[in-house]
Amino acid sequence: MLTRYLVIICSVMYIMISSLMGGVTVELADGFDFPVGKPNADGYYKARGLRLRSPVHFGEDWNGKGGGDSDLHDPIYACGNGVVTFAYDIRSGWGRVIIIRHAYRDPKSSQIKFVDSLYGHNRKMLVKVGDQVKRGQQIATMGNNRGMYMAHLHFEIRHNLKIGMHRNSVDRNLTNWADPTAFIKKYRKLKAESKKQSVPTKTYPEYKGFKGL
């Protein structure tokens, strides 16, 4: 009898935790591509890379080879299969930002892992929170944050799913952050799987600021 009650209690707790954390079933990533000039960043160059010491830069800046605002309105693509967990205009130094959560199977360990990819300074967003996206699907157009910068894409990949827009809430190391280009090259091609994977979605504070596509 005691065992039965323990099973029931554990089941209820699991349901409650799952509800609080959120969750959605997505297709595993079958690889990762560059978010501009798909799939190989043709016509673009990396103007700035990841730097986890001062002056800190948490990701990469991608610019068109034409210079200036020649790449304004260019398409931005999802780097892999996943689900949109953030798509808001937060203005300040960011403008319109999209975060996509990805699940993938590490070929070395065979374990399922998760990462978030972030796309900043978008001119127009073509997806909303909850949308599931495919690798290479257009999700936005390149912007300049209302003229604050020359047009470019700020692109990040994070191992830590709790960061959201609170980048100073975790340590500056490769446990929390990934070098985007190195990550993409490492997991460029992964085995396609028909089985879907449940991923948590409510892992950072909900944003309640500016909205709009």
Helices and strands as residue ranges (DSSP letters): H 2-21, E 24-27, I 37-41, E 44-48, E 60-64, E 75-77, E 82-89, E 96-105, E 112-125, E 132-133, E 138-142, E 153-158, G 167-169, E 177-178, H 180-186, E 196-199
